[in-house]
């Protein structure tokens, strides 16, 4: 759902305009506190700009329906699977510097070592990342970005925001998106403001190819979600948060979601059962 782009000034301007529009347009009305269930659902959604977010979401769907999805479908149809896998691997390899930086910021030396090893192996042996021999060597890929780093250190997501083209980007994740763009070496190597002529075609071609590659990876999942969802907007909001929270925890289960076993009650019940069994034997 997250588009990749390097023109952060323009994207930041769009995001700011979106927030200003949302502020001027008013917020979604909170249900009365007396309606405990509805009020709890409102608090959990944390989507005070929902009316505006839904309008932007519909705009994004139109753009996707007219442009991105047909391009992704054409890409899947024309380009063979092995080539698509190589392209994805290449773009993944280019994200290694940002992943490494956030591994370090989260004080995860083992994961940082894996990121460095993957980049070296895939760049040197995997033909600049078009192949992924590192995975076969027991060095699986993982994702890290600055939004995950902020979440790892306890920074809250903030109110849910839907931005034009970029999709869901609450304040914490929007800040992370901007930080990742500025910390990515490719931002400076492929800076659109400082290149001219044929280089511009390379720059925009790189961005477009990356965007289409990411869209084609989720074609089936998005189609299925849209087909089975009663409220597609709410489903995307829920899925986005679940995905981000899972990434922040590195796939580990949230302790709050684990079953609450009452060992005391269990032991007491066991003791009572033993006493009952002893009584039955005595009789």
C-alpha positions as CSV (number, residue, x, y, z in Angstrom):
1,X,0.0,0.0,0.0
2,X,3.0,2.3,0.4
3,X,4.1,3.9,-2.8
4,X,7.8,4.6,-3.3
5,X,8.9,8.0,-4.3
6,X,11.7,10.4,-3.8
7,X,10.2,13.8,-4.5
8,X,9.6,14.4,-0.8
9,X,9.0,18.1,-1.0
10,X,6.1,17.6,-3.4
11,X,4.7,14.6,-1.3
12,X,5.1,16.5,1.9
13,X,3.1,19.4,0.4
14,X,0.3,17.0,-0.6
15,X,0.2,15.6,2.9
16,X,0.2,19.0,4.5
17,X,-2.6,20.1,2.2
18,X,-4.5,17.0,3.1
19,X,-4.2,17.6,6.8
20,X,-5.3,21.3,6.4
21,X,-8.3,20.2,4.3
22,X,-9.3,17.6,6.9
23,X,-9.0,20.3,9.7
24,X,-11.1,22.8,7.8
25,X,-13.7,20.2,6.8
26,X,-14.4,19.0,10.3
27,X,-14.0,15.7,12.1
28,X,-16.2,12.7,12.3
29,X,-18.7,13.2,15.1
30,X,-18.0,11.1,18.2
31,X,-20.9,9.0,19.5
32,X,-22.2,9.9,23.0
33,X,-20.3,8.3,25.8
34,X,-23.5,6.8,27.0
35,X,-23.4,4.5,24.1
36,X,-20.4,2.6,25.5
37,X,-20.0,0.1,22.6
38,X,-20.2,2.7,19.8
39,X,-17.8,5.1,21.7
40,X,-15.3,2.3,22.3
41,X,-15.4,1.5,18.5
42,X,-14.9,5.1,17.7
43,X,-11.9,5.3,20.0
44,X,-10.4,2.1,18.6
45,X,-10.7,3.3,15.0
46,X,-8.9,6.6,15.9
47,X,-10.1,8.1,12.6
48,X,-11.3,11.6,13.4
49,X,-11.0,12.7,9.8
50,X,-12.9,9.7,8.4
51,X,-15.2,11.7,6.1
52,X,-12.3,13.4,4.3
53,X,-10.2,10.2,4.5
54,X,-13.0,8.3,2.7
55,X,-13.2,10.9,-0.1
56,X,-9.4,10.6,-0.6
57,X,-9.7,6.8,-0.5
58,X,-12.2,6.9,-3.3
59,X,-10.0,9.2,-5.3
60,X,-7.1,6.7,-4.8
61,X,-9.3,3.8,-5.9
62,X,-10.2,5.7,-9.1
63,X,-6.5,6.3,-9.8
64,X,-5.7,2.7,-9.1
65,X,-8.6,1.4,-11.3
66,X,-7.7,3.6,-14.2
67,X,-3.9,3.5,-14.1
68,X,-2.0,1.4,-11.5
69,X,-4.0,-1.8,-11.6
70,X,-4.1,-2.1,-15.4
71,X,-0.3,-1.5,-15.6
72,X,0.3,-4.1,-12.9
73,X,-1.9,-6.6,-14.7
74,X,-0.1,-5.9,-18.0
75,X,3.2,-6.3,-16.3
76,X,2.2,-9.6,-14.8
77,X,0.8,-10.8,-18.2
78,X,3.8,-9.7,-20.3
79,X,6.7,-10.3,-18.0
80,X,7.6,-13.9,-17.1
81,X,7.5,-14.9,-13.4
82,X,11.3,-15.4,-13.1
83,X,12.0,-12.0,-14.5
84,X,9.4,-10.4,-12.2
85,X,11.0,-12.1,-9.2
86,X,14.4,-10.8,-10.2
87,X,13.1,-7.2,-10.5
88,X,11.5,-7.5,-7.0
89,X,14.8,-8.9,-5.7
90,X,16.7,-6.0,-7.3
91,X,14.5,-3.3,-5.7
92,X,14.6,-5.1,-2.4
93,X,18.3,-5.0,-2.4
94,X,18.3,-1.3,-3.1
95,X,16.4,-0.8,0.2
96,X,19.2,-2.4,2.2
97,X,20.8,0.9,3.4
98,X,17.5,2.1,4.9
99,X,16.8,-1.3,6.5
100,X,20.4,-1.3,8.0
101,X,20.0,2.2,9.4
102,X,16.8,1.2,11.2
103,X,18.3,-2.1,12.4
104,X,20.9,0.0,14.1
105,X,18.5,2.6,15.5
106,X,16.5,-0.3,17.0
107,X,19.7,-1.7,18.5
108,X,19.3,-5.1,16.7
109,X,22.9,-6.1,15.9
110,X,22.0,-9.6,14.7
111,X,19.4,-8.3,12.2
112,X,21.9,-5.5,11.1
113,X,24.5,-8.2,10.4
114,X,22.0,-10.1,8.3
115,X,21.2,-7.0,6.3
116,X,24.8,-6.3,5.6
117,X,25.6,-9.9,4.7
118,X,22.5,-10.0,2.4
119,X,23.5,-6.8,0.6
120,X,27.1,-8.0,0.1
121,X,26.2,-11.5,-1.1
122,X,23.3,-10.4,-3.4
123,X,25.2,-7.5,-4.9
124,X,28.4,-9.5,-5.5
125,X,27.1,-13.0,-6.3
126,X,23.5,-12.2,-7.1
127,X,24.3,-9.9,-10.0
128,X,23.6,-6.6,-8.2
129,X,20.6,-8.0,-6.4
130,X,18.7,-9.5,-9.4
131,X,19.0,-12.8,-7.6
132,X,18.8,-13.7,-3.9
133,X,21.4,-16.3,-3.1
134,X,21.6,-15.0,0.4
135,X,18.1,-16.4,1.2
136,X,19.4,-19.9,0.4
137,X,22.3,-19.3,2.7
138,X,20.1,-18.8,5.7
139,X,19.9,-15.0,5.5
140,X,16.2,-14.2,5.1
141,X,15.1,-10.7,4.2
142,X,13.3,-8.5,6.7
143,X,11.8,-5.0,6.5
144,X,12.6,-2.1,8.7
145,X,11.9,1.6,8.2
146,X,11.9,4.7,10.4
147,X,8.1,4.4,11.1
148,X,8.8,1.0,12.6
149,X,11.7,2.4,14.5
150,X,9.5,5.1,16.0
151,X,6.9,2.5,16.9
152,X,9.5,0.2,18.4
153,X,10.5,3.0,20.8
154,X,6.9,3.6,21.8
155,X,5.8,6.5,19.5
156,X,2.1,6.3,18.9
157,X,0.6,6.1,15.4
158,X,-1.6,9.2,15.8
159,X,-4.9,9.7,14.0
160,X,-5.4,7.7,10.9
161,X,-4.8,9.7,7.7
162,X,-5.3,8.7,4.1
163,X,-3.2,10.7,1.6
164,X,-3.6,11.1,-2.1
165,X,-1.8,8.4,-4.1
166,X,0.4,7.4,-1.1
167,X,-2.6,5.8,0.8
168,X,-2.7,5.3,4.5
169,X,0.0,7.4,6.3
170,X,-0.8,8.4,9.9
171,X,1.5,11.1,11.3
172,X,4.1,8.7,12.7
173,X,4.3,6.8,9.4
174,X,4.3,10.0,7.3
175,X,7.3,11.2,9.4
176,X,9.0,7.8,8.9
177,X,8.3,8.0,5.1
178,X,10.0,11.4,4.8
179,X,13.0,10.3,7.0
180,X,13.5,7.1,5.0
181,X,13.5,9.1,1.8
182,X,16.1,11.5,3.0
183,X,18.2,8.7,4.5
184,X,18.2,6.6,1.3
185,X,21.4,7.1,-0.7
186,X,19.3,6.8,-3.9
187,X,17.6,10.0,-3.0
188,X,20.8,11.8,-3.6
189,X,22.0,9.7,-6.5
190,X,18.7,9.9,-8.3
191,X,17.6,13.4,-7.2
192,X,15.2,14.6,-9.8
193,X,16.0,18.2,-9.2
194,X,19.6,17.8,-10.2
195,X,19.5,15.6,-13.2
196,X,18.7,16.6,-16.8
197,X,18.3,15.1,-20.2
198,X,18.3,11.3,-20.6
199,X,19.0,10.9,-16.8
200,X,15.5,12.1,-16.1
201,X,14.0,9.2,-18.0
202,X,16.1,6.8,-16.0
203,X,15.0,8.5,-12.7
204,X,11.3,8.5,-13.5
205,X,11.6,5.0,-15.1
206,X,13.1,3.7,-11.9
207,X,10.3,5.2,-9.7
208,X,7.6,3.9,-12.1
209,X,9.0,0.4,-12.3
210,X,9.3,0.2,-8.5
211,X,5.7,1.4,-8.1
212,X,4.3,-1.1,-10.6
213,X,6.3,-3.9,-9.1
214,X,4.9,-3.2,-5.7
215,X,1.4,-3.0,-7.0
216,X,1.6,-6.3,-8.9
217,X,2.8,-8.1,-5.7
218,X,-0.5,-7.3,-4.0
219,X,-2.9,-7.7,-7.0
220,X,-4.6,-10.8,-5.7
221,X,-4.8,-9.8,-2.1
222,X,-6.3,-6.4,-2.8
223,X,-8.8,-7.9,-5.3
224,X,-9.9,-10.5,-2.7
225,X,-10.2,-8.0,0.1
226,X,-12.3,-5.7,-2.0
227,X,-14.5,-8.5,-3.1
228,X,-15.1,-9.9,0.4
229,X,-15.3,-6.7,2.4
230,X,-18.6,-5.1,3.4
231,X,-16.7,-1.8,4.0
232,X,-13.5,-1.8,1.9
233,X,-12.2,1.4,3.6
234,X,-12.5,0.0,7.1
235,X,-11.0,-3.3,6.0
236,X,-8.0,-1.5,4.5
237,X,-7.6,0.6,7.7
238,X,-7.7,-2.5,9.8
239,X,-5.3,-4.5,7.6
240,X,-2.9,-1.6,7.4
241,X,-2.7,-1.3,11.2
242,X,-2.3,-5.1,11.7
243,X,0.5,-5.2,9.1
244,X,2.4,-2.2,10.6
245,X,2.0,-3.5,14.2
246,X,3.2,-6.9,13.1
247,X,6.3,-5.4,11.5
248,X,7.1,-3.3,14.6
249,X,7.0,-6.5,16.7
250,X,9.1,-8.4,14.0
251,X,6.2,-10.9,13.7
252,X,6.1,-11.7,17.4
253,X,2.7,-12.0,19.0
254,X,1.5,-9.1,21.0
255,X,1.4,-10.1,24.7
256,X,-2.0,-8.4,25.1
257,X,-3.4,-10.8,22.5
258,X,-2.1,-13.9,24.3
259,X,-4.6,-16.1,26.2
260,X,-5.0,-15.2,29.9
261,X,-4.5,-18.4,31.8
262,X,-5.7,-18.3,35.4
263,X,-3.2,-20.7,37.0
264,X,-4.6,-20.1,40.5
265,X,-8.1,-21.1,39.5
266,X,-6.7,-24.0,37.6
267,X,-4.7,-25.2,40.6
268,X,-7.6,-24.7,42.9
269,X,-9.8,-26.7,40.6
270,X,-7.2,-29.4,40.4
271,X,-6.9,-29.5,44.2
272,X,-10.7,-29.8,44.6
273,X,-10.7,-32.6,42.0
274,X,-8.0,-34.5,43.9
275,X,-10.0,-34.1,47.2
276,X,-13.1,-35.3,45.5
277,X,-11.3,-38.3,44.0
278,X,-9.9,-39.1,47.5
279,X,-13.3,-38.9,49.0
280,X,-14.7,-41.2,46.3
281,X,-12.0,-43.8,47.0
282,X,-12.6,-43.6,50.8
283,X,-16.3,-44.4,50.2
